[in-house]
Amino acid sequence: MSTEPQAPIRRITAPQIRAKKGGEPIVSLTSYHAHTAAIVDRYADFILVGDSLGMVMHGMDSTVGVTLDMMIAHGKAVVRGTKRALVVVDMPFGSYEESPGVAFRNAAKVMQDTQCQAVKLEGGARMAETIRFLVDRGVPVMAHIGLTPQSTNVMGGFKTQGRDEATWKHHIADAIAVAEAGAFAVVVEGVVEPLAREITRAVDIPTIGIGASADCDGQILVLEDMLGLNPKPPKFVKVYGALGGMIEQAVKDYADEVKSRAFPGEGQTYR
């Protein structure tokens, strides 16, 4: 039996994610709790603590109501549950748009309090100055373009982007702007497939698709969506599990056994 000590597990870094451009596809999922993060950690290159937790965990109608404190609380849990994946925490609505200075103060608080390795913020060219400001001060930034959920009140809902080819130049310019500003990767959400391919070709940083194209440099989904916990998942979600039905059946079985006094039984009581 070998007595040699095992090498410590090292976390994947933002530069390592950036270096995956054009290589083996990047695997990523969201997570909001330590126990699910520990499972995802074995397979994902990075884990996103997404502001989608507002809807998934707190029953909100959109991500707009998510606060910095909520992101920090869930971010802490995910970092505690992981060892190897890069952990990225979303900057919630209102925490970064006012100015680069405000964005840095809040991003620094997120990183200090959670010990995550990067933050993500929404917006293309309009956020380039802020991205550059953060990166210059030691904050790794993942960008997010296309369908930006925090802007749904302006967009008029969750609408697929790029159906009008005349808008493609705008989306490609957004991707180029965030890449030139120093973002190490960019999430491309809810855009038509040919536009996602064009964006991926146009930038030298990895594109992470969600409702985009298999030609993106990586993919991300909301964990609860792909596990079958969302009864009405978006079109772009492939459901890999059926946990919603399994959980309901387990709860029903428990309730039935409590009512019939079959639980707790001999194996669950102390003598």
N, C-alpha and C positions, 0 to 999 in steps of 0.2 A: 504494500500500500504506500503510495507516494506521500511524503511528508512536506513536499515543497509547497510554500504558500501560494495561493492563487492570486493572480494579478487583480488589482481592484478594478471594478467596472467603471469606465469613464463615460461621462455623458457626451452625446453627440453635440457638436457646437454649431453655431450659426455659419461660420466659414465652411464647415464640412457639408452642411446642407447646400450652400451656394455652389460648392464644387461638384455637386451631383447633376448640374445642368447637362442635359443631353445624355446622361448615363442611365443606370438602372433606375426605374421609376421610384419616386419618393412615396412612402406610405405614411399616411397620417389620419388620425381620428380625433374627435373631440372627447373630452372627459371632464367631469366635474367633481368626482369623488376619489378618495384614496384607493378604494378597493377595485373600482373599474379601471383606474389608471394603472394599477399594478399589473392587470391582465394585458392592457393595450401596450404597456411598456415593453413587453417581450417581442412585439412585432412591428411597432411604429418607429419611424425615424424621428418624427416630432409629434407631440400631443398639443392640441390647441384647447386651452380653457376658454371656450367661446362665449360671447355674450348671448348666444342662443340659450344659455342656461336660464335666461329670463322666461322663455317660453317652456323649455323642457323641464326645468326644476321648480319654477315659481308660478306657472300658469298665466304668464303675461300674454298679451296679444301681439307684442312686438318686443324688440330689444331696447327700445328707447327708454324704458323705465329702469334699466339696469344701472346700479350705482358702482362707484369705485370700491366701496367697502364689500359689496357682494362679490366682485371679481377677485378681490384680495382673499376673501375667506375661502372661496372655491380653489383659487390658485394655490394657496397653502396646502390644502388637502391633496391636490394632485402632485405637487412636488414631494410631499411626504411619502406618497405611494409609489414613487418612481425612482429608478437608478440610472437608466441609460438614455432614454429619449430626451431630446430637446423639449423643454416646456415653454410654450408661447402663451402669453395671457393677452386677451383682447383689452384694448382701451375702450371703455364704454362711452356712449354718447355724452357730449358735454365736457369730457375730461381732457380734450386735446385740441379742439377746433379754435379756441379763442386766440391763442398765440403760441409760438414755439416755446416760449418760457413757461407758460402754464403746462404745456404738453410735457416738457422735460420734468417739471416738478412732480407731476402725477405719475409719469412713467418711472421715475426714480423711486417713488414711494412703492409702486407695484413691485419693482424688482427687489427692493430692500426688504419689504414685508413678506414676500412670497418666496424669494430666492429663485425665481424663474430665470430663464436665460435670454428671453426676448419678449417684445411686445408686438402686437399687431394693431394697426389702425386703418380705417377706411378712407378712401379718396385717392384720386390720381394726381394730376398736375397741380391741383390746388393745395395738396398736402406736401408737395416736394420740398418746399422750404423747411417745413417742420421735420420731415424725415431727415434731411441733411443736418439740421440742428441737433437732433437726438443722436444720430450716428456719430457726429463729431464729438459728442460728449459721452460716448461709451455705451449707448443704448442700442443694441441690435434691433432692427425694425423689419417686420414682415408687412408688406403692403397688401391692399385689398381693393380690387377694381371690378368693374362690371356692375352687377346687381349688388348694391351696397345696402344691407338691411336697415342700417341706421338712417338712411335717407328715404325710406319708403313713403313718408308723408309728403315729400317733394315729388317723388316718382309716381305717386298715386297707387302704390301697392307693390307687390312682388312681381315685377314684370320682366320677362326675358329681354335681354339687351342684344342689340345688333341685328334685329330682324330687318331694319332698314339699312341697307349697305352704305348709305350716305353717312351713317354715324360711325362707321368702322374707324375712320381716321382719328376721331376723338378718343376712342377706347385704346387704340394703338399708341397714340400720343401719351395717354395716361400711363400706360405700361412703361414706355421709354422714360418718362419723367421720373417715376419712382425708382427705376433701376439706376438712372444717372444720379439720383439723390443719395443712393447708398443702401437702399433696401436689399436684403440678402435673398429675398424670395417674394413672390407676389401671388396672392390668391386671386383666381379669376372665376367669378361666380355668375351663373345664370346667363351665359352668353351663347349665341348660336355656334355650332361646332366649327364651321370654317373660320369664323372670327377668332376663336380660341387658338386655332392652329397658327393663324397669322400673328397673333400676339406672342405666342411661344417662339416663333422664328425671329421676331423683331427685337427680343431682349436677350441679354447675356446672363440673366439670373433665372432660376427655376420658376416655372409657372405651376401653381397648385390648383388643379381643376375641381370645381364642384358645380355640376350642371354645365359642364363645358365640353372638353374633348379628351378622348383617350390619348391624344398626341401631346397633352400637357406633360410636364416633367414629373408630375406627381398627382395624387388624388387625395381628397379629404371628404369625409361624410360625418354627419352628426351620429354619434354612437347609438343613441336611442332609436334613431330612424332605421339604421341598418339592422338593428336587433329586433325590429318588429314591435316596438313599444308605442310607436305613433300610428294611430288607426288610419290617418290620411297623410302618408308621407308624400313629399314632392315627387314629380315625375322622374327626376334624375336619380332618385334613390333606388338602389337594388337592396331588397330585404334579404339578409343572410340568415336571420333567425326568426323564431316565432315566440319570443319571450312574453309578449302581451297575453297570449292565450295560456301559456304555461303558468304565468303568475296568477291569472284569474282562477284557473283550475285548482292551483295550490291553496289559494285563499278560500275557495268554496269548500274544498275538502277539509280544511282546518275548521271552518265555521260549522260544517256538518258534524264533525267529531266532537267539538265543544258542546253542541246542542244535545248530542246523544250520550255525552259523558264518556266517550271512548278515549278522549284526550283530556288530561294526561293519563297515560297508562302505566303499567308496571315499570317499563323502562324509563319513564320520565319522572318518577317520584322517589323520595328518599325514605328508607325504612330504618 
